[in-house]
């Protein structure tokens, strides 16, 4: 990894709750609200944006885990403010905290783990996944 990734470094990612992001679970439930899976997507995306500038050309990162608390609802069309903050690195494991806000209210918080590896290792994992 390139130098410079330090505790407290943040990425601020604007987003919007789109219709396809609503809670819809295999016909069991359908709400016109921001789905938890979409919140996870936004948190993981912001965490990757945080890490991406520090990856070397021969490196790749994969998601290793996401822990999310969905605190409040947001309607379709709501503006989102997603912030990821680097917490620490332990070997190849990169830890970030994330929050999602809308209209000045925190609606979600969590942590994201990414694992850095060589592109050769990643290619091997892809091959094994077939």
Long-range contacts (C-beta under 8 A, 24 or more apart in sequence): 1-54, 1-55, 1-56, 1-59, 1-89, 1-116, 2-53, 2-54, 2-55, 2-56, 3-54, 4-53, 4-54, 5-51, 5-54, 5-86, 5-89, 5-94, 6-86, 7-86, 7-87, 7-88, 8-85, 8-86, 9-50, 9-85, 9-86, 10-50, 10-83, 10-84, 10-85, 10-86, 11-46, 11-47, 11-49, 11-50, 11-83, 11-84, 12-81, 12-82, 12-83, 13-42, 13-45, 13-46, 13-49, 13-81, 13-82, 13-83, 13-84, 14-79, 14-80, 14-81, 14-82, 15-42, 15-79, 15-80, 15-81, 15-82, 16-77, 16-78, 16-79, 16-80, 17-74, 17-75, 17-76, 17-77, 17-78, 17-80, 17-102, 18-76, 19-76, 21-76, 22-76, 32-75, 32-76, 33-73, 33-74, 33-75, 33-76, 34-73, 34-74, 34-75, 34-76, 34-78, 34-80, 34-107, 36-68, 36-70, 39-68, 39-70, 39-100, 39-107, 39-108, 40-66, 40-68, 40-110, 42-80, 42-82, 42-100, 43-68, 43-82, 43-84, 43-98, 43-100, 43-108, 43-110, 43-112, 44-112, 45-82, 46-82, 46-83, 46-84, 46-96, 46-98, 47-84, 47-94, 47-96, 47-98, 47-112, 47-114, 48-114, 49-84, 50-84, 50-85, 50-86, 50-96, 51-86, 51-94, 51-96, 51-114, 51-116, 55-116, 58-118, 58-119, 58-120, 59-116, 59-117, 59-118, 59-119, 60-116, 60-117, 60-118, 60-119, 60-121, 60-122, 61-94, 61-114, 61-115, 61-116, 61-117, 62-114, 62-115, 62-117, 62-122, 62-125, 63-112, 63-113, 63-114, 63-115, 64-93, 64-113, 64-114, 64-115, 65-111, 65-112, 65-113, 66-110, 66-111, 66-112, 66-113, 67-110, 67-111, 68-108, 68-109, 68-110, 69-108, 69-109, 69-110, 70-107, 70-108, 71-106, 71-107, 71-108, 71-109, 72-105, 72-106, 72-107, 72-108, 73-107, 74-102, 74-107, 78-102, 78-103, 79-103, 84-112, 87-111, 92-116, 92-117
